[in-house]
Amino acid sequence: MSKNPPALASNPYYEGVPEYMTEVYDWAYVDPNWVKALDRNIVVKVLLFLNDQRLMRRYLAQIKPGDRVWQLAHVYGDLVQKAAEKVGPHGEFHLTDVTPIQIEHGSAKLKNMPWASVIRSDAADFAVEGRYDVICSFFLLHEVPDDKKRAIVDHMLAHIPAGGKAVFVDYHKPKHWQPIRYILQLVNHYLEPFANALWDNEISSYATHADDFNWEKETLFAGVYQSVIVTRKA
């Protein structure tokens, strides 16, 4: 049974939103007023300690014009436009998210790209149709509980065809000498309760059939971030 108070349960912006999101991330991803304030490139740049562009490039570099791409969640700033623009009119770009306000923002950003679709769905339950050349989780895994991490990773990998790729860009365990490590420890303690799992576990550990895939991992900013490209073994 949902623990959301009646006022939230009757609010269309909270309808069908997972309980962990309303309890932990209401201020960041659900409340329309906060989302309006946070959905800016400068906010993304500050939150990622000026590493936003190099992290986005790790994802965008995997997309070719004409690809069919699925991005699992809306991202603040202009990343979804950049990804959809790179796909271009000869491909397809599908953006999913589980919260109404994120669907609203994503739809506004992609409204002039008819090859882009915005679909409300939980990342672990999206009814995939056809093959995707690239499936991307961009800073999603650190925001979900461990059982959801496993479900998302398995769902992504189940739909990687031969020649396709899954892309994970997310947090990682920083080096001990990286001062950002100690800032993030406080952030994780007070605001990001599911993030420490990515300090302690490889993303591949959340895959039921990890050995069926190739895992190419790169760490950035003294270990604060990771980019993992996954392909199916022949």
C-alpha positions in Angstrom: 0.0 0.0 0.0 1.3 3.5 -0.9 2.5 5.7 1.9 1.8 8.8 -0.1 -0.6 11.2 1.7 -4.0 11.7 0.1 -3.1 15.1 -1.2 -0.3 13.6 -3.3 -2.3 10.5 -4.3 -4.9 12.8 -6.0 -2.2 15.0 -7.7 -1.8 14.0 -11.3 1.9 14.6 -11.2 2.2 11.8 -8.6 -0.2 9.3 -10.1 1.6 6.0 -10.7 4.9 7.2 -9.5 6.9 4.6 -7.6 6.9 5.0 -3.8 10.7 5.2 -3.5 10.7 8.2 -5.8 8.1 10.2 -3.9 9.8 9.3 -0.6 13.4 10.0 -1.7 13.4 12.1 -4.9 10.2 14.1 -4.7 12.3 17.4 -4.7 14.5 16.3 -7.6 12.2 14.6 -10.1 8.5 14.6 -9.1 7.5 18.0 -7.8 6.8 20.2 -10.9 8.1 23.4 -9.2 11.5 21.8 -8.4 11.8 20.2 -11.8 11.2 23.5 -13.5 14.0 25.1 -11.5 16.5 22.2 -11.9 16.0 21.4 -15.6 18.8 23.6 -16.9 22.2 23.0 -18.4 24.0 25.0 -15.7 22.5 22.8 -13.0 23.7 19.7 -14.7 27.2 21.2 -15.1 27.4 22.1 -11.4 26.0 18.8 -10.2 28.5 16.9 -12.3 31.5 19.1 -11.3 31.9 20.4 -14.8 32.2 16.9 -16.3 28.8 17.1 -18.0 30.0 17.4 -21.6 32.7 14.6 -21.4 30.2 12.3 -19.8 27.5 13.0 -22.4 30.1 12.4 -25.2 30.6 8.9 -23.9 27.0 8.2 -24.7 26.6 10.3 -27.9 29.7 8.7 -29.4 27.8 5.4 -29.5 25.0 6.7 -31.7 25.1 6.8 -35.4 22.7 8.7 -37.7 19.8 6.3 -38.5 20.1 4.3 -35.3 17.2 3.1 -33.3 17.9 4.3 -29.7 16.1 3.9 -26.4 17.1 6.2 -23.5 15.7 4.9 -20.2 15.0 8.1 -18.4 14.7 11.9 -19.1 17.9 13.8 -18.2 18.0 17.5 -17.3 19.6 19.9 -19.7 19.8 19.3 -23.4 21.1 15.8 -23.6 17.9 14.3 -25.0 17.8 16.8 -27.8 21.5 16.1 -28.6 20.8 12.3 -28.7 17.7 12.7 -30.8 19.4 15.1 -33.2 22.3 12.6 -33.7 19.8 9.8 -34.5 18.3 12.0 -37.1 15.1 11.6 -39.2 16.2 8.3 -40.7 16.3 6.7 -37.2 14.1 6.5 -34.1 14.7 7.9 -30.7 12.5 6.6 -27.8 12.7 8.2 -24.4 10.9 6.6 -21.5 10.3 7.9 -17.9 7.9 6.9 -15.1 7.0 10.4 -13.8 4.4 12.7 -15.5 6.5 15.8 -15.1 9.5 14.3 -16.7 7.3 13.1 -19.6 6.1 16.7 -19.9 9.6 18.2 -20.1 10.9 15.5 -22.4 8.0 16.0 -24.8 8.6 19.7 -24.9 12.2 19.3 -25.8 11.5 16.7 -28.6 8.3 18.2 -30.0 10.0 19.3 -33.3 11.6 15.9 -34.0 8.9 13.5 -35.4 11.3 10.6 -35.2 11.4 11.0 -31.4 8.8 9.5 -29.1 8.3 10.0 -25.4 6.7 7.1 -23.6 5.6 6.8 -20.0 7.0 3.6 -18.6 9.0 2.1 -15.8 12.5 1.4 -17.2 12.3 -2.2 -16.0 8.9 -2.9 -17.6 9.0 -1.1 -20.9 7.4 -3.2 -23.6 10.2 -3.3 -26.1 9.2 -3.8 -29.7 11.8 -4.4 -32.4 15.6 -4.1 -32.1 17.5 -1.2 -30.7 21.0 -0.3 -31.8 21.8 1.6 -28.6 20.1 1.4 -25.2 21.3 4.0 -22.6 21.0 4.4 -18.9 22.4 7.8 -18.1 22.8 8.4 -14.4 19.7 6.2 -13.6 21.1 3.2 -11.8 22.4 5.1 -8.7 18.9 6.5 -8.1 17.0 3.1 -7.8 17.0 0.4 -5.2 19.1 -2.7 -5.8 16.3 -4.9 -6.9 15.3 -2.3 -9.5 19.0 -2.0 -10.6 18.9 -5.8 -11.3 15.6 -5.6 -13.2 16.7 -2.6 -15.3 20.1 -4.1 -16.2 18.6 -7.5 -17.2 15.8 -5.8 -19.2 18.4 -3.7 -21.1 20.7 -6.7 -21.8 17.8 -8.9 -22.9 17.1 -6.5 -25.8 20.7 -6.0 -27.1 20.9 -7.7 -30.5 24.1 -8.8 -32.1 25.9 -5.6 -33.0 23.9 -3.5 -30.6 25.1 -1.8 -27.4 24.0 -1.0 -23.9 25.5 2.2 -22.5 25.7 2.9 -18.7 27.0 6.3 -17.6 26.9 6.7 -13.8 28.7 7.2 -10.6 31.6 5.0 -9.4 33.8 4.7 -6.4 36.3 7.7 -6.4 39.9 7.3 -5.6 40.8 8.0 -1.9 42.8 11.1 -2.9 39.9 12.6 -4.9 38.4 15.4 -2.7 35.0 15.0 -4.4 34.8 11.6 -2.8 34.1 13.2 0.6 31.5 15.6 -0.8 29.7 12.7 -2.4 29.8 10.7 0.8 27.7 13.4 2.5 25.4 13.7 -0.6 24.8 10.0 -0.7 24.2 9.8 3.1 21.5 12.6 3.1 20.1 12.6 -0.5 21.1 9.5 -2.5 20.5 6.4 -0.4 20.9 4.0 -3.4 24.1 5.5 -4.8 26.7 3.8 -2.6 25.8 0.5 -4.2 27.7 1.6 -7.3 30.7 2.3 -5.1 30.7 -1.3 -3.9 29.5 -3.2 -6.9 30.3 -3.4 -10.6 27.3 -2.8 -12.9 28.0 -6.2 -14.4 27.2 -7.8 -11.0 23.5 -6.8 -11.4 23.3 -8.9 -14.6 21.9 -12.4 -14.3 23.8 -13.5 -17.4 26.8 -11.2 -17.3 29.1 -13.8 -18.9 27.1 -13.6 -22.1 28.3 -10.1 -22.7 31.5 -8.1 -23.1 31.9 -5.3 -20.6 34.1 -2.3 -21.5 34.5 0.0 -18.6 36.2 3.4 -18.4 36.4 5.6 -15.3 36.7 9.3 -15.3 37.5 12.2 -12.9 39.7 10.0 -10.6 37.0 7.3 -10.4 34.0 9.5 -9.6 32.2 8.4 -12.8 32.1 5.4 -15.1 31.1 4.7 -18.6 30.4 1.0 -19.4 29.7 -0.2 -23.0 28.1 -3.7 -23.2 27.9 -5.8 -26.3 26.7 -9.4 -26.7 29.3 -12.1 -27.2 29.3 -13.8 -30.5 
